[in-house]
Amino acid sequence: MESAAALHFSRQASLLLLLLLLLLSLCALVSAQFIVVGPANPILATVGENTTLRCHLSPEKNAEDMEVRWFRSQFSPAVFVYKGGRERTEEQMEGYRGRTTFVSKDISRGSVALVIHNVTAQENGTYRCYFQEGRSYDEAILHLVVAELLEAEVY
Protein backbone atom coordinates (compact mmCIF):
# COMPACT_ATOMS: atom_id res chain seq x y z
CA MET A 1 0.00 0.00 0.00
CA GLU A 2 2.87 2.35 0.79
CA SER A 3 4.37 1.90 -2.67
CA ALA A 4 1.05 2.92 -4.29
CA ALA A 5 1.01 6.12 -2.23
CA ALA A 6 4.65 6.80 -3.11
CA LEU A 7 3.91 6.20 -6.79
CA HIS A 8 0.92 8.58 -6.61
CA PHE A 9 3.07 11.24 -4.91
CA SER A 10 5.80 10.73 -7.51
CA ARG A 11 3.31 11.27 -10.36
CA GLN A 12 1.98 14.42 -8.71
CA ALA A 13 5.50 15.75 -8.19
CA SER A 14 6.39 14.96 -11.81
CA LEU A 15 3.25 16.68 -13.07
CA LEU A 16 3.92 19.71 -10.89
CA LEU A 17 7.51 19.89 -12.14
CA LEU A 18 6.35 19.61 -15.75
CA LEU A 19 3.82 22.42 -15.26
CA LEU A 20 6.47 24.59 -13.63
CA LEU A 21 8.87 24.05 -16.55
CA LEU A 22 6.09 24.82 -19.03
CA LEU A 23 5.25 28.02 -17.17
CA LEU A 24 8.90 29.12 -17.13
CA SER A 25 9.22 28.41 -20.87
CA LEU A 26 6.09 30.42 -21.56
CA CYS A 27 7.41 33.36 -19.50
CA ALA A 28 10.68 33.31 -21.44
CA LEU A 29 8.79 33.25 -24.74
CA VAL A 30 6.52 36.14 -23.78
CA SER A 31 9.42 38.29 -22.55
CA ALA A 32 11.23 37.85 -25.88
CA GLN A 33 8.30 39.18 -27.91
CA PHE A 34 7.52 42.64 -29.25
CA ILE A 35 4.61 44.45 -30.79
CA VAL A 36 4.53 46.40 -34.04
CA VAL A 37 3.03 49.88 -33.85
CA GLY A 38 1.73 51.82 -36.83
CA PRO A 39 -0.07 55.15 -37.17
CA ALA A 40 -3.39 55.42 -35.33
CA ASN A 41 -5.00 57.40 -38.15
CA PRO A 42 -5.28 56.69 -41.88
CA ILE A 43 -2.41 57.88 -44.07
CA LEU A 44 -3.62 60.41 -46.65
CA ALA A 45 -2.04 60.52 -50.11
CA THR A 46 -2.75 62.07 -53.48
CA VAL A 47 -2.47 60.23 -56.80
CA GLY A 48 0.94 60.82 -58.38
CA GLU A 49 2.66 61.86 -55.16
CA ASN A 50 4.87 59.90 -52.77
CA THR A 51 3.58 58.56 -49.47
CA THR A 52 5.34 57.08 -46.45
CA LEU A 53 4.19 54.06 -44.44
CA ARG A 54 5.88 54.09 -40.99
CA CYS A 55 5.96 51.51 -38.21
CA HIS A 56 8.14 50.64 -35.23
CA LEU A 57 8.73 48.03 -32.56
CA SER A 58 7.69 48.36 -28.96
CA PRO A 59 9.68 48.01 -26.88
CA GLU A 60 12.43 49.63 -28.95
CA LYS A 61 14.61 46.86 -30.36
CA ASN A 62 17.27 46.45 -33.06
CA ALA A 63 15.58 45.07 -36.18
CA GLU A 64 18.62 44.83 -38.49
CA ASP A 65 18.51 41.02 -38.44
CA MET A 66 14.73 40.72 -38.55
CA GLU A 67 12.42 40.19 -41.48
CA VAL A 68 10.41 43.33 -42.23
CA ARG A 69 7.58 43.08 -44.73
CA TRP A 70 4.79 45.30 -46.01
CA PHE A 71 1.98 43.45 -47.69
CA ARG A 72 -1.65 43.89 -48.68
CA SER A 73 -4.14 41.02 -48.78
CA GLN A 74 -1.57 38.26 -49.23
CA PHE A 75 1.75 37.68 -47.49
CA SER A 76 3.64 36.99 -50.71
CA PRO A 77 4.27 38.50 -53.14
CA ALA A 78 4.57 41.57 -50.96
CA VAL A 79 4.73 45.32 -51.43
CA PHE A 80 8.27 45.19 -49.98
CA VAL A 81 10.48 42.66 -48.15
CA TYR A 82 13.67 43.21 -46.12
CA LYS A 83 15.24 39.96 -44.94
CA GLY A 84 18.74 38.79 -44.18
CA GLY A 85 19.95 42.38 -44.04
CA ARG A 86 18.87 43.26 -47.59
CA GLU A 87 15.91 44.04 -49.82
CA ARG A 88 14.30 40.98 -51.44
CA THR A 89 12.96 42.23 -54.77
CA GLU A 90 12.26 38.64 -55.87
CA GLU A 91 9.42 38.57 -53.29
CA GLN A 92 8.04 41.97 -54.34
CA MET A 93 4.83 42.50 -56.30
CA GLU A 94 5.67 43.55 -59.83
CA GLY A 95 3.64 46.77 -59.62
CA TYR A 96 5.82 48.05 -56.76
CA ARG A 97 9.24 47.22 -58.22
CA GLY A 98 11.28 50.38 -58.69
CA ARG A 99 8.63 52.43 -56.86
CA THR A 100 9.56 51.82 -53.23
CA THR A 101 12.32 53.12 -50.98
CA PHE A 102 13.08 51.42 -47.66
CA VAL A 103 13.99 53.99 -44.99
CA SER A 104 16.16 52.12 -42.49
CA LYS A 105 18.19 54.88 -40.81
CA ASP A 106 16.53 54.06 -37.44
CA ILE A 107 16.30 50.27 -37.89
CA SER A 108 18.73 49.78 -34.99
CA ARG A 109 15.97 51.28 -32.82
CA GLY A 110 13.22 49.22 -34.47
CA SER A 111 11.81 52.08 -36.54
CA VAL A 112 11.40 51.77 -40.32
CA ALA A 113 9.40 53.33 -43.14
CA LEU A 114 8.50 52.52 -46.71
CA VAL A 115 8.09 55.28 -49.29
CA ILE A 116 5.81 54.42 -52.21
CA HIS A 117 6.56 56.68 -55.16
CA ASN A 118 3.94 57.87 -57.65
CA VAL A 119 0.95 56.51 -55.73
CA THR A 120 -2.02 55.27 -57.78
CA ALA A 121 -5.72 55.13 -56.89
CA GLN A 122 -5.50 51.31 -56.87
CA GLU A 123 -3.12 51.52 -53.89
CA ASN A 124 -5.91 52.81 -51.67
CA GLY A 125 -6.61 50.34 -48.86
CA THR A 126 -5.11 48.26 -46.08
CA TYR A 127 -1.40 47.52 -45.64
CA ARG A 128 0.30 45.38 -43.03
CA CYS A 129 3.72 46.13 -41.56
CA TYR A 130 5.15 42.81 -40.35
CA PHE A 131 8.27 42.05 -38.29
CA GLN A 132 9.61 38.56 -37.58
CA GLU A 133 12.52 37.38 -35.44
CA GLY A 134 12.79 33.62 -35.09
CA ARG A 135 9.38 32.39 -33.96
CA SER A 136 8.26 35.82 -32.70
CA TYR A 137 6.30 38.00 -35.08
CA ASP A 138 3.69 40.73 -35.10
CA GLU A 139 2.12 43.16 -37.53
CA ALA A 140 0.46 46.55 -37.54
CA ILE A 141 -2.41 47.42 -39.85
CA LEU A 142 -2.13 50.69 -41.76
CA HIS A 143 -4.87 52.33 -43.82
CA LEU A 144 -3.88 54.32 -46.90
CA VAL A 145 -6.47 56.70 -48.33
CA VAL A 146 -5.57 57.82 -51.85
CA ALA A 147 -7.43 60.80 -53.30
CA GLU A 148 -7.45 62.12 -56.83
CA LEU A 149 -7.20 65.87 -57.31
CA LEU A 150 -9.92 67.26 -59.48
CA GLU A 151 -9.24 70.35 -61.52
CA ALA A 152 -11.93 72.97 -61.26
CA GLU A 153 -12.71 75.18 -64.19
CA VAL A 154 -12.49 78.88 -63.41
CA TYR A 155 -14.89 81.14 -65.28
N, C-alpha and C positions, 0 to 999 in steps of 0.2 A: 504494500500500500504506500509505503514511503517513497518508493521509486516512481510511482505514478504522480505523486505530488511534486517530486523534484523535476520530473519531466514536464509537468504542466507549468511550473515556475520557470523552467529553462525556456520553454516556448514563449511565455509572456515576456521574459527578459529579451529574447531574440527579437520579438516583434517590436518591443519598445526601442531597442537599439536601431533596428531598421527604420522605424519612423523618425527617430532622431537624426539619422544620417540623411534621410530624404529631406527633412526640414532644413538641415544645414546646406544641402546642395541647392535647394530652392532659394534660400537666402542669398547664396553666392551668385546664382543666376540673376536674380532680381537686381542685386547691387551692381552688376556689370552692364545693365541695360541703360538706355537713353530714350528720350523722346525727340521727335522731329517737330519743330515749330515753324509754321508759315504765317503769312499775314492774316489778320483777323477779318479784314475787309476784302472785297473783290478788287482785283487789279484792273485798272481802266487803261485801255489802249485804243489807238486810232489806226485804221487801216493804212498801211504804208510806212508807219513809224516803227521804232524799236520799242520793245517792252522788256522789263526785267522781272524774273520770277526768283524771289529770295526765300531761303529757308536756313535754319540753323539747328544745332543740337542743344538739348538741355538735359543734363548740365553740359556746360562748355567742355568740348573734348576734341582732341586732334583727329581729323577725319582723312588725313593724307593716305592712309592705307585702307580706307573703307571703300565700298562700292557706293556711288552716288548716282541716282537715276531719276530723270523726269520722264513720266509717261502719261498717256491719256487713258483710254479705256482698256488697253492691253499692255502687259508688262514688257513684251518684246514683239516687234521692234519698238524702240522707245524714241522719245523726242531727243534725248541725250543720255549718254552713259559715260561715267568716269569709273574705271576699275583698274586695279593693279598700277595705280599711279599715273594713268594716262587716259586720254579720250578713246572711246571704242566706237569709231564711226561705222564699223561693220554691223553694230547692233542698232544703228540709228535709222529712223524712218526716212525714206528717200526725200520726202518733201521738206525735211529740216536740214538736210546736208548742205553745208556751206552757209547756213543762215543762223547758226547759233554760236555764241561765245560763252565759254565757261569762265566765270569769275571766281578764282580760287585764292585770291590774295590773303583771305582770312581762314583758309581751310584748316590751318593748325589750331584754330579756335572753334572749329566746327561750323563755320559760317560760309555759305556758298551762294552763288547766284547764277542764273542762266539768262543771257540776253538773247531774245529772238528778234532777228532783224527782219524788216519789211513785213510786218504782221499782216495776215489776211483775215477776212471775215470768217473763214472756215476754222480759224484757230480759236474762235470764241468757245469757251466751255471750261471743263474741269481738267486740272493737271494734278499729278501726284509727285511730290518730292520724296524720294525714298533713300534711306541710308541703310547699309548692312555691314556688320562686322561679325564674322563668324556666324553663329546661330542667332545673334541679336539683330533685329531689324525693326524699323518703324517708318511711317510715312506721314506727311502732312498733305492735306487737300487744299489746293489753291484754285480760285475761280477767276478766270480771265474773261473780261467783258470787252469785246472789240466793237467799236462803233465806226460807222462810215460817216465822213464829213459830207454834208450836202451843200452844194453851192447855191446860194440864193441870188436870184436875179434882182438887180437894182434898177428901178425905173426913174 
